[in-house]
Amino acid sequence: MSVLSTAFKAQASQLATHHRQLTHLTSLTEELVKAVQSLQKPTEEIPVQVAPVLSPAADSAFSSTRISLPEKYEGDPGKCKGFMLQCSMYLARQPAQYATDMDKITFICSLLTGRALEWITAVWRPDGTAFTSYADFLERFTAVFEHSVEGKGSEDRLLELTQGKCTAADYALKFRTYAAQTDWTDSALKVVYRRGLNHDLQAELACRDEGRNLDQFIHLSIQIDNLIRSRRSGIRSSTYAHHISNLHSPGPLASEAGEPMQVNATRLTEEERERRRMSKLCMYCGGDGHFRLHCPQLSTRKEKTTSKLLTDGPLARGASLI
């Protein structure tokens, strides 16, 4: 009995100890919660910083757009303006690398070849004083190379331009290229453009250009021209195929194809057709000993017709069928 009493007392002592420890832990937890809450402060407004606006030069310096190097220039007057355009765009995207006038002049000179290289070699000075500035270089360069090959201005070339055998799309491309170099109004350009078109296309557009501006009128002319050309191509192809099929047809050519015929007569009657079939006669000439496919009179007629097609017919004018 004393043993049990001792055991109960020891257990009660442990429970009391655990209770005290739990109470202590609870108080510590509450203190930690209060400490965390006391550390929290209202959220402060963070000032917004506006990014500085970059100048066009600075913006192009940091641009990620990559531009290919201009092609080499050999002095062709017709390509001078395009070459200078590509060079100006490339230099504008590389302001840090080509900061001075001499840097820009050197860059362009490095792209010259042929006659253009011969010219710059002749005018270049070892001390770099051949040109007073980049603007001076451009002025002298364009004075040498930028001129019309025919010796005519854009206005003269525009007035002389005609469609000819090319498509309306090709004609429109040349027209727009010359027109961009003039200061003519759209109304004047529209009149000149219509005058340069082929007559059949002008006729198709006679009553269809009302209320259309220059761009709409050019677009309409290209559509109609493509339609006319496709129709012509279809007619020529069908005509060519028709004559080729006639050459290889086992029966009579052209108007002779179709129903069996009597020689120098009209189409067979039903009675005559049945008589020849029952008697195993030729359905073309009525003779015996052969059938229509091997009829000697039909073969002779076919050879004459084929010879006529080859000498006088459309196949003799093959160029007009293609």
C-alpha contacts under 8 A as a table, 3 or more apart, distances in Angstrom:
res1	aa1	res2	aa2	distance
1	M	4	L	5.31
1	M	5	S	6.34
2	S	5	S	5.04
2	S	6	T	6.16
3	V	6	T	5.16
3	V	7	A	6.28
4	L	7	A	5.03
4	L	8	F	6.20
5	S	8	F	5.23
5	S	9	K	6.25
6	T	9	K	5.19
6	T	10	A	6.32
7	A	10	A	5.19
7	A	11	Q	6.24
8	F	11	Q	5.12
8	F	12	A	6.10
9	K	12	A	5.10
9	K	13	S	6.19
10	A	13	S	5.09
10	A	14	Q	6.40
11	Q	14	Q	5.15
11	Q	15	L	6.29
12	A	15	L	5.13
12	A	16	A	6.22
13	S	16	A	5.16
13	S	17	T	6.30
14	Q	17	T	5.02
14	Q	18	H	6.19
15	L	18	H	5.08
15	L	19	H	6.14
16	A	19	H	5.08
16	A	20	R	6.32
17	T	20	R	5.21
17	T	21	Q	6.32
18	H	21	Q	5.10
18	H	22	L	6.13
19	H	22	L	5.12
19	H	23	T	6.15
20	R	23	T	5.13
20	R	24	H	6.20
21	Q	24	H	5.06
21	Q	25	L	6.21
22	L	25	L	5.11
22	L	26	T	6.17
23	T	26	T	5.10
23	T	27	S	6.35
24	H	27	S	5.23
24	H	28	L	6.29
25	L	28	L	5.05
25	L	29	T	6.18
26	T	29	T	5.12
26	T	30	E	6.36
27	S	30	E	5.17
27	S	31	E	6.32
28	L	31	E	5.13
28	L	32	L	6.29
29	T	32	L	5.14
29	T	33	V	6.32
30	E	33	V	5.17
30	E	34	K	6.35
31	E	34	K	5.17
31	E	35	A	6.18
32	L	35	A	5.02
32	L	36	V	6.24
33	V	36	V	5.24
33	V	37	Q	6.27
34	K	37	Q	5.13
34	K	38	S	6.16
35	A	38	S	5.14
35	A	39	L	6.44
36	V	39	L	5.22
36	V	40	Q	6.73
37	Q	40	Q	5.45
38	S	41	K	7.89
54	L	57	A	7.91
54	L	58	A	5.76
54	L	59	D	5.66
55	S	58	A	5.20
55	S	59	D	5.98
56	P	59	D	5.01
56	P	60	S	6.09
57	A	60	S	5.28
57	A	61	A	6.22
57	A	92	A	7.84
57	A	95	P	6.64
58	A	61	A	4.97
58	A	62	F	6.54
59	D	62	F	5.45
59	D	63	S	6.12
60	S	63	S	4.91
60	S	92	A	7.28
60	S	93	R	5.28
60	S	94	Q	7.19
60	S	95	P	7.45
61	A	93	R	6.36
61	A	94	Q	6.07
61	A	95	P	6.09
61	A	96	A	6.45
63	S	93	R	7.63
67	I	90	Y	6.41
67	I	93	R	7.94
68	S	90	Y	7.76
69	L	90	Y	7.13
70	P	83	F	6.84
70	P	86	Q	5.70
70	P	87	C	6.23
70	P	90	Y	7.78
70	P	111	L	7.71
71	E	83	F	7.46
71	E	111	L	7.22
72	K	111	L	4.89
72	K	112	L	5.82
72	K	113	T	6.55
73	Y	76	D	7.36
73	Y	79	K	7.97
73	Y	80	C	7.77
73	Y	83	F	6.94
73	Y	111	L	6.22
73	Y	112	L	5.01
73	Y	113	T	5.85
73	Y	114	G	7.79
73	Y	116	A	6.98
74	E	112	L	5.97
74	E	113	T	4.60
74	E	114	G	4.58
74	E	115	R	5.61
74	E	116	A	5.18
74	E	117	L	7.14
75	G	79	K	7.86
75	G	80	C	7.16
75	G	112	L	7.89
75	G	113	T	7.57
75	G	114	G	6.80
75	G	115	R	5.34
75	G	116	A	4.61
75	G	145	F	6.35
76	D	79	K	5.49
76	D	80	C	6.42
76	D	145	F	7.14
77	P	80	C	5.27
77	P	145	F	5.06
77	P	146	E	5.21
77	P	147	H	5.76
77	P	148	S	6.68
77	P	149	V	6.56
78	G	81	K	7.36
78	G	146	E	7.26
78	G	147	H	7.35
78	G	148	S	6.75
78	G	149	V	6.82
79	K	82	G	5.43
79	K	83	F	6.16
80	C	83	F	5.14
80	C	84	M	6.24
80	C	142	T	7.52
80	C	145	F	6.25
80	C	146	E	5.48
81	K	84	M	5.26
81	K	85	L	6.18
81	K	146	E	6.54
82	G	85	L	5.05
82	G	86	Q	6.34
83	F	86	Q	5.29
83	F	87	C	6.28
84	M	87	C	5.02
84	M	88	S	6.10
85	L	88	S	5.25
85	L	89	M	6.29
86	Q	89	M	5.21
86	Q	90	Y	6.16
87	C	90	Y	5.13
87	C	91	L	6.13
87	C	108	I	7.01
88	S	91	L	5.21
88	S	92	A	6.06
89	M	92	A	5.13
89	M	93	R	6.51
90	Y	93	R	5.37
90	Y	94	Q	6.55
91	L	94	Q	5.07
91	L	95	P	6.37
91	L	98	Y	6.70
91	L	104	K	7.20
92	A	95	P	5.91
94	Q	97	Q	5.52
94	Q	98	Y	6.20
95	P	98	Y	5.27
95	P	99	A	5.44
96	A	99	A	5.43
98	Y	101	D	7.78
98	Y	103	D	5.08
98	Y	104	K	5.74
99	A	103	D	6.59
99	A	104	K	7.62
100	T	103	D	5.20
100	T	104	K	6.62
101	D	104	K	5.21
101	D	105	I	6.22
101	D	133	S	6.06
101	D	134	Y	4.95
102	M	105	I	5.07
102	M	106	T	5.96
102	M	133	S	7.69
102	M	134	Y	7.10
103	D	106	T	5.21
103	D	107	F	6.16
104	K	107	F	5.12
104	K	108	I	6.41
104	K	134	Y	7.04
105	I	108	I	5.36
105	I	109	C	6.15
105	I	134	Y	6.31
105	I	137	F	7.17
106	T	109	C	5.08
106	T	110	S	6.16
107	F	110	S	5.26
107	F	111	L	6.98
108	I	111	L	5.40
108	I	112	L	6.96
109	C	112	L	5.32
109	C	117	L	7.56
109	C	120	I	7.28
112	L	116	A	5.58
112	L	117	L	5.01
113	T	116	A	5.57
113	T	117	L	4.53
113	T	118	E	7.56
114	G	117	L	5.38
114	G	118	E	6.45
115	R	118	E	4.97
115	R	119	W	6.27
116	A	119	W	5.14
116	A	120	I	6.40
117	L	120	I	5.26
117	L	121	T	6.02
118	E	121	T	5.14
118	E	122	A	6.28
119	W	122	A	5.19
119	W	123	V	6.48
120	I	123	V	5.26
120	I	124	W	5.70
121	T	124	W	5.35
123	V	130	A	6.51
124	W	128	G	7.15
124	W	129	T	7.95
124	W	130	A	5.46
125	R	128	G	5.35
125	R	129	T	6.12
125	R	130	A	5.42
126	P	129	T	7.77
128	G	131	F	7.39
129	T	132	T	6.43
131	F	134	Y	7.28
131	F	136	D	6.00
131	F	137	F	5.69
132	T	136	D	6.09
132	T	137	F	7.65
133	S	136	D	5.07
133	S	137	F	6.37
134	Y	137	F	5.03
134	Y	138	L	6.32
135	A	138	L	5.13
135	A	139	E	6.20
136	D	139	E	5.17
136	D	140	R	6.29
137	F	140	R	5.33
137	F	141	F	5.94
138	L	141	F	5.05
138	L	142	T	6.05
139	E	142	T	5.49
139	E	143	A	6.15
140	R	143	A	5.05
140	R	144	V	6.41
141	F	144	V	5.37
141	F	145	F	6.31
141	F	146	E	7.81
142	T	145	F	5.21
142	T	146	E	4.76
142	T	147	H	7.97
143	A	146	E	6.08
143	A	147	H	7.70
144	V	147	H	7.84
147	H	151	G	7.38
148	S	151	G	5.03
148	S	152	K	5.93
148	S	153	G	6.69
149	V	152	K	7.60
152	K	155	E	7.98
152	K	156	D	5.99
152	K	157	R	6.53
153	G	156	D	5.41
153	G	157	R	6.38
154	S	157	R	5.16
154	S	158	L	5.98
154	S	178	Y	5.41
154	S	179	A	7.27
154	S	181	Q	6.20
154	S	182	T	6.61
155	E	158	L	5.08
155	E	159	L	6.32
155	E	178	Y	7.40
155	E	179	A	7.72
155	E	182	T	6.57
156	D	159	L	5.24
156	D	160	E	6.31
157	R	160	E	5.16
157	R	161	L	6.02
157	R	178	Y	7.20
158	L	161	L	5.24
158	L	175	F	6.56
158	L	178	Y	5.94
158	L	179	A	6.89
158	L	192	V	7.80
159	L	192	V	6.73
160	E	196	G	7.98
161	L	175	F	7.35
161	L	196	G	6.18
162	T	171	Y	7.26
162	T	195	R	7.80
162	T	196	G	4.15
162	T	197	L	6.11
162	T	198	N	7.71
163	Q	166	C	5.87
163	Q	167	T	7.07
163	Q	168	A	6.66
163	Q	171	Y	5.32
163	Q	196	G	5.80
163	Q	197	L	5.17
163	Q	198	N	6.11
164	G	197	L	7.70
164	G	198	N	6.64
166	C	170	D	6.28
166	C	171	Y	6.63
167	T	170	D	5.34
167	T	171	Y	6.28
167	T	222	I	7.84
167	T	225	D	7.10
167	T	226	N	7.77
168	A	171	Y	4.94
168	A	172	A	5.91
168	A	197	L	7.57
168	A	221	S	6.74
168	A	222	I	5.13
168	A	225	D	6.15
168	A	226	N	7.88
169	A	172	A	5.10
169	A	173	L	6.28
169	A	222	I	5.62
170	D	173	L	5.15
170	D	174	K	6.52
171	Y	174	K	5.37
171	Y	175	F	6.11
172	A	175	F	4.89
172	A	176	R	6.01
172	A	218	I	6.91
173	L	176	R	5.29
173	L	177	T	6.26
174	K	177	T	5.12
174	K	178	Y	6.39
175	F	178	Y	5.37
175	F	179	A	5.94
175	F	193	Y	7.26
176	R	179	A	4.90
176	R	180	A	5.97
177	T	180	A	5.47
177	T	181	Q	7.13
178	Y	181	Q	5.51
178	Y	182	T	7.13
179	A	182	T	5.34
179	A	183	D	7.83
179	A	184	W	7.53
179	A	189	L	7.36
180	A	183	D	7.65
184	W	188	A	6.34
184	W	189	L	6.54
185	T	188	A	5.40
185	T	189	L	6.26
186	D	189	L	4.97
186	D	190	K	5.94
186	D	213	N	7.41
186	D	214	L	5.89
187	S	190	K	5.16
187	S	191	V	6.57
187	S	213	N	7.87
187	S	214	L	7.24
188	A	191	V	5.31
188	A	192	V	6.43
189	L	192	V	5.11
189	L	193	Y	5.96
189	L	214	L	7.37
190	K	193	Y	5.09
190	K	194	R	6.24
190	K	213	N	7.90
190	K	214	L	5.49
190	K	217	F	7.70
191	V	194	R	5.33
191	V	195	R	6.33
192	V	195	R	5.17
192	V	196	G	6.49
193	Y	196	G	5.36
193	Y	197	L	6.78
194	R	197	L	5.41
194	R	202	Q	6.71
195	R	202	Q	7.85
197	L	201	L	6.46
197	L	202	Q	6.20
198	N	201	L	5.40
198	N	202	Q	6.21
199	H	202	Q	4.94
199	H	203	A	6.19
200	D	203	A	5.13
200	D	204	E	6.47
201	L	204	E	5.08
201	L	205	L	6.30
201	L	221	S	7.36
201	L	224	I	7.46
201	L	225	D	6.65
202	Q	205	L	5.11
202	Q	206	A	5.98
203	A	206	A	5.14
204	E	207	C	7.46
204	E	208	R	7.70
204	E	224	I	7.70
205	L	208	R	5.08
205	L	209	D	6.29
205	L	221	S	7.14
206	A	209	D	6.85
207	C	210	E	7.02
209	D	212	R	5.59
209	D	217	F	6.23
212	R	215	D	7.91
212	R	216	Q	5.57
212	R	217	F	5.76
213	N	216	Q	5.37
213	N	217	F	6.03
214	L	217	F	5.11
214	L	218	I	6.18
215	D	218	I	5.24
215	D	219	H	6.18
216	Q	219	H	5.08
216	Q	220	L	6.16
217	F	220	L	5.12
217	F	221	S	6.22
218	I	221	S	5.12
218	I	222	I	6.32
219	H	222	I	5.28
219	H	223	Q	6.40
220	L	223	Q	5.13
220	L	224	I	6.28
221	S	224	I	5.26
221	S	225	D	6.02
222	I	225	D	5.12
222	I	226	N	6.12
223	Q	226	N	5.27
223	Q	227	L	6.31
224	I	227	L	5.01
224	I	228	I	6.19
225	D	228	I	5.14
225	D	229	R	6.18
226	N	229	R	5.18
226	N	230	S	6.12
227	L	230	S	5.18
227	L	231	R	6.27
228	I	231	R	5.26
228	I	232	R	6.31
229	R	232	R	5.13
229	R	233	S	6.12
230	S	233	S	5.06
230	S	234	G	6.17
231	R	234	G	5.09
231	R	235	I	6.26
232	R	235	I	5.20
232	R	236	R	6.21
233	S	236	R	5.27
233	S	237	S	6.14
234	G	237	S	5.18
234	G	238	S	6.18
235	I	238	S	5.27
235	I	239	T	6.13
236	R	239	T	5.15
236	R	240	Y	6.10
236	R	320	S	8.00
236	R	321	L	5.23
236	R	322	I	6.61
237	S	240	Y	5.20
237	S	241	A	6.10
237	S	321	L	7.15
237	S	322	I	7.46
238	S	241	A	5.08
238	S	242	H	6.04
239	T	242	H	5.10
239	T	243	H	6.50
239	T	321	L	7.40
240	Y	243	H	5.45
240	Y	244	I	6.28
240	Y	315	L	7.79
240	Y	321	L	6.15
241	A	244	I	5.11
241	A	245	S	6.10
242	H	245	S	5.26
242	H	246	N	6.32
243	H	246	N	5.02
243	H	247	L	6.38
243	H	314	P	7.96
243	H	315	L	7.57
244	I	247	L	5.23
244	I	248	H	6.66
245	S	248	H	5.29
245	S	249	S	5.97
246	N	249	S	5.08
246	N	253	L	5.52
246	N	254	A	6.69
247	L	253	L	7.25
247	L	306	T	6.62
249	S	252	P	7.30
249	S	253	L	7.10
250	P	293	L	7.13
251	G	256	E	7.84
251	G	257	A	6.03
251	G	258	G	7.92
251	G	293	L	7.41
252	P	255	S	7.70
252	P	256	E	4.77
252	P	257	A	4.81
252	P	258	G	7.88
252	P	298	L	7.08
252	P	301	R	7.82
252	P	302	K	6.11
253	L	256	E	5.38
253	L	257	A	5.55
253	L	302	K	6.63
253	L	305	T	6.99
253	L	306	T	7.97
254	A	257	A	5.97
259	E	267	R	6.63
259	E	268	L	7.83
260	P	267	R	6.44
260	P	268	L	6.51
260	P	283	M	5.91
260	P	284	Y	5.44
261	M	265	A	6.81
261	M	266	T	6.18
261	M	267	R	4.87
261	M	268	L	5.86
261	M	283	M	7.36
261	M	284	Y	5.30
261	M	285	C	7.42
262	Q	265	A	5.02
262	Q	266	T	6.31
262	Q	267	R	6.58
262	Q	268	L	6.55
262	Q	283	M	7.96
262	Q	284	Y	5.71
262	Q	285	C	5.60
262	Q	286	G	7.26
263	V	284	Y	7.10
263	V	285	C	5.69
268	L	272	E	6.03
268	L	273	R	6.01
269	T	272	E	5.25
269	T	273	R	6.09
270	E	273	R	5.08
270	E	274	E	6.15
271	E	274	E	5.20
271	E	275	R	6.15
272	E	275	R	5.00
272	E	276	R	6.21
273	R	276	R	5.37
273	R	277	R	6.22
273	R	283	M	7.15
274	E	277	R	5.05
274	E	278	M	6.13
275	R	278	M	5.26
275	R	279	S	6.09
276	R	279	S	5.08
276	R	280	K	5.75
276	R	281	L	4.79
276	R	282	C	6.79
276	R	283	M	6.45
276	R	286	G	6.76
277	R	280	K	5.05
277	R	281	L	6.29
277	R	283	M	7.52
278	M	281	L	7.83
280	K	288	D	7.08
280	K	291	F	7.83
281	L	286	G	5.47
281	L	287	G	5.61
281	L	288	D	4.80
281	L	289	G	7.29
281	L	290	H	7.10
281	L	291	F	6.58
282	C	285	C	5.77
282	C	286	G	4.67
282	C	287	G	5.34
282	C	288	D	6.12
282	C	289	G	7.93
282	C	290	H	6.06
282	C	291	F	4.43
282	C	292	R	5.06
282	C	295	C	7.14
283	M	286	G	5.77
283	M	291	F	6.76
283	M	292	R	5.42
284	Y	292	R	5.51
284	Y	295	C	7.24
284	Y	298	L	7.43
285	C	292	R	7.77
285	C	295	C	7.40
285	C	297	Q	7.27
287	G	290	H	7.27
288	D	291	F	7.64
290	H	294	H	6.33
290	H	295	C	6.41
291	F	294	H	5.72
291	F	295	C	6.05
292	R	295	C	4.94
292	R	298	L	7.71
294	H	298	L	7.74
294	H	299	S	7.31
295	C	298	L	5.29
295	C	299	S	6.32
296	P	299	S	5.10
296	P	300	T	6.25
297	Q	300	T	5.26
297	Q	301	R	6.31
298	L	301	R	5.11
298	L	302	K	6.05
299	S	302	K	5.06
299	S	303	E	6.22
300	T	303	E	5.27
300	T	304	K	6.43
301	R	304	K	5.23
301	R	305	T	6.32
302	K	305	T	5.16
302	K	306	T	6.12
303	E	306	T	5.15
303	E	307	S	6.12
304	K	307	S	5.19
304	K	308	K	6.29
305	T	308	K	5.12
305	T	309	L	6.33
306	T	309	L	5.12
306	T	310	L	6.30
307	S	310	L	5.20
307	S	311	T	6.26
308	K	311	T	5.23
308	K	312	D	5.56
308	K	313	G	6.40
309	L	312	D	5.50
309	L	313	G	4.04
309	L	314	P	6.79
309	L	315	L	6.43
309	L	316	A	7.16
310	L	313	G	5.90
310	L	314	P	7.74
310	L	315	L	5.70
310	L	316	A	5.33
311	T	315	L	7.81
311	T	316	A	5.54
312	D	315	L	7.92
312	D	316	A	6.06
313	G	316	A	5.66
313	G	317	R	7.28
314	P	317	R	5.14
314	P	318	G	6.63
314	P	320	S	7.94
314	P	321	L	7.50
315	L	318	G	5.03
315	L	321	L	7.82
317	R	320	S	5.73
317	R	321	L	7.18
318	G	321	L	5.30
318	G	322	I	6.74
319	A	322	I	5.56
